[in-house]
Amino acid sequence: MGINKYFFFDHFVLNVNLSNVIIDFFIAASIAFVLIVIIASYLRFQDIVDSLKISNSSDNDIKVDNLIRIKLADEISKSLRKKNSFLILRIKLNIDIQTIDKIPDFIKFLSKNHRKTDSFFNYSNSEIIAILQSDNEFASMLVDRLIDVIVKYFDDLSAEDINVGVCSFPINGITGDELLNSAEQALLKTDKSNQIIYAEDKTDEEFDDKELKKVDEKINVDRRDKKIIDPLTGVLNEKAISKFMQREISELRLKKKPCVIFSIKINNISNVKDYFGDKVLDNNIKSVSKIIQDSLRKSDIIGTYKYGEFIILAHCELKNSYTIGHRIINLINNKKLDFKNKNIHTPISIGAAAYPEHGNNIYDLYKKTQNVLVYCNENDISGYMIYDTNKHKNYKNK
């Protein structure tokens, strides 16, 4: 009986071990199958993406919409890994039927002669979609260059026949559909006087339309709201001012009204800090902020983008900016902060750039005002200057 007992016990253990082996085998096989499917799908995806670089979308059995979304998915994946950005251009050509027939060949021409990192699609009879590797800083330059290429390729086409809607990843969206929609909305806003429109910023989700509307109308703005107000200066903080100014300049483009962007920098921050300390410096910056706010009209917008630096959007023409700039400088120069019977002089520099003279989006205008401030800093200048391409173009923040 003892032998039989051990026999049955061993037999039971053997069956249990076999069952575990079989279960483990099926688990391993399932995992292997899933991995094979994932790898095969990824390789197929890469084959499709690679084929986009060497073939025209019209030659592929996949619909152009799907090709664009596949390419966008690939670009978004790469950009997230490398922390890069890219542009999407929706280009509308106002051309006749005979010229439309040349677009497929033009797409092939672009694919062969443009940068390998860029992609082009014949989206419709008269519309081209371009995906360009670029930072926002160089967006306007790339757009202008592409328009020149188009005009040179089509003999009967001029720059006035081209409308472009521009958006950027991740500023205007983080999915393919969001980016395509942003570019489309920008294109729809173009007209004969505004042929290139840049999409509005959509990255900062903490600012909803209700908050922006409150700021826009100057009604019941909670100055203690940490989302939009800088606690030191009492003006819009960096995120809020960027969001709001982009929206404002888009409305001005639609209304065909001008504006001027001013960047203001306090020049002696390090000296005041070294001699008087942080608290006195904070009070000095507060005083400058109040002077600037009191000198502006209700329709103007002011914010801070860096400690001791301000940005203003003034609803005026370029010829009137001189009055505003020098009024601010004179008010600040005449107001001297008293500290222990010592007057603290506060020299400032102001750089100005205007829409439409110097650019058609807030980013370009801001960069040009910064060029002026760098020029002033390197040449030890305090005062007011309007952006001049010949003088300021090569002076950029390092």
GIFENVEN-V370537 format. One record per residue. SS is DSSP state (hx for helix, st for strand, lp for the rest). Layout:
# GIFENVEN-V370537
ss->SS
ss->SS
This chain:
# GIFENVEN-V370537
ss->lp
ss->hx
ss->hx
ss->hx
ss->hx
ss->hx
ss->hx
ss->hx
ss->hx
ss->hx
ss->hx
ss->hx
ss->hx
ss->hx
ss->hx
ss->hx
ss->hx
ss->hx
ss->hx
ss->hx
ss->hx
ss->hx
ss->hx
ss->hx
ss->hx
ss->hx
ss->hx
ss->hx
ss->hx
ss->hx
ss->hx
ss->hx
ss->hx
ss->hx
ss->hx
ss->hx
ss->hx
ss->hx
ss->hx
ss->hx
ss->hx
ss->hx
ss->hx
ss->hx
ss->hx
ss->hx
ss->hx
ss->hx
ss->hx
ss->hx
ss->hx
ss->hx
ss->lp
ss->lp
ss->lp
ss->lp
ss->hx
ss->hx
ss->hx
ss->lp
ss->lp
ss->lp
ss->lp
ss->hx
ss->hx
ss->hx
ss->hx
ss->hx
ss->hx
ss->hx
ss->hx
ss->hx
ss->hx
ss->hx
ss->hx
ss->hx
ss->hx
ss->hx
ss->hx
ss->hx
ss->hx
ss->hx
ss->lp
ss->lp
ss->lp
ss->st
ss->st
ss->st
ss->st
ss->st
ss->st
ss->st
ss->st
ss->lp
ss->lp
ss->lp
ss->hx
ss->hx
ss->hx
ss->hx
ss->lp
ss->lp
ss->hx
ss->hx
ss->hx
ss->hx
ss->hx
ss->hx
ss->hx
ss->hx
ss->hx
ss->hx
ss->hx
ss->lp
ss->lp
ss->lp
ss->lp
ss->lp
ss->st
ss->st
ss->st
ss->st
ss->st
ss->st
ss->lp
ss->lp
ss->st
ss->st
ss->st
ss->st
ss->st
ss->st
ss->st
ss->lp
ss->lp
ss->hx
ss->hx
ss->hx
ss->hx
ss->hx
ss->hx
ss->hx
ss->hx
ss->hx
ss->hx
ss->hx
ss->hx
ss->hx
ss->hx
ss->hx
ss->hx
ss->hx
ss->hx
ss->lp
ss->lp
ss->lp
ss->lp
ss->lp
ss->hx
ss->hx
ss->hx
ss->st
ss->st
ss->st
ss->st
ss->st
ss->st
ss->st
ss->st
ss->lp
ss->lp
ss->lp
ss->lp
ss->lp
ss->lp
ss->hx
ss->hx
ss->hx
ss->hx
ss->hx
ss->hx
ss->hx
ss->hx
ss->hx
ss->hx
ss->hx
ss->hx
ss->hx
ss->lp
ss->lp
ss->lp
ss->lp
ss->lp
ss->lp
ss->lp
ss->st
ss->st
ss->st
ss->lp
ss->lp
ss->lp
ss->lp
ss->lp
ss->lp
ss->lp
ss->lp
ss->lp
ss->lp
ss->hx
ss->hx
ss->hx
ss->hx
ss->hx
ss->hx
ss->hx
ss->hx
ss->hx
ss->lp
ss->lp
ss->lp
ss->lp
ss->lp
ss->lp
ss->lp
ss->lp
ss->lp
ss->lp
ss->lp
ss->st
ss->lp
ss->lp
ss->lp
ss->lp
ss->lp
ss->lp
ss->st
ss->lp
ss->hx
ss->hx
ss->hx
ss->hx
ss->hx
ss->hx
ss->hx
ss->hx
ss->hx
ss->hx
ss->hx
ss->hx
ss->hx
ss->hx
ss->hx
ss->hx
ss->hx
ss->hx
ss->lp
ss->lp
ss->lp
ss->st
ss->st
ss->st
ss->st
ss->st
ss->st
ss->st
ss->st
ss->lp
ss->lp
ss->hx
ss->hx
ss->hx
ss->hx
ss->hx
ss->hx
ss->hx
ss->hx
ss->lp
ss->hx
ss->hx
ss->hx
ss->hx
ss->hx
ss->hx
ss->hx
ss->hx
ss->hx
ss->hx
ss->hx
ss->hx
ss->hx
ss->hx
ss->hx
ss->hx
ss->hx
ss->hx
ss->lp
ss->lp
ss->lp
ss->lp
ss->lp
ss->st
ss->st
ss->st
ss->st
ss->st
ss->st
ss->lp
ss->lp
ss->st
ss->st
ss->st
ss->st
ss->st
ss->st
ss->lp
ss->lp
ss->lp
ss->hx
ss->hx
ss->hx
ss->hx
ss->hx
ss->hx
ss->hx
ss->hx
ss->hx
ss->hx
ss->hx
ss->hx
ss->hx
ss->hx
ss->hx
ss->hx
ss->hx
ss->lp
ss->lp
ss->st
ss->st
ss->st
ss->lp
ss->lp
ss->st
ss->st
ss->st
ss->lp
ss->lp
ss->lp
ss->st
ss->st
ss->st
ss->st
ss->st
ss->st
ss->st
ss->st
ss->lp
ss->lp
ss->lp
ss->lp
ss->lp
ss->lp
ss->hx
ss->hx
ss->hx
ss->hx
ss->hx
ss->hx
ss->hx
ss->hx
ss->hx
ss->hx
ss->hx
ss->hx
ss->hx
ss->hx
ss->hx
ss->hx
ss->hx
ss->lp
ss->lp
ss->lp
ss->lp
ss->st
ss->st
ss->st
ss->st
ss->lp
ss->lp
ss->hx
ss->hx
ss->hx
ss->hx
ss->lp
ss->lp
ss->lp
ss->lp
ss->lp
ss->lp
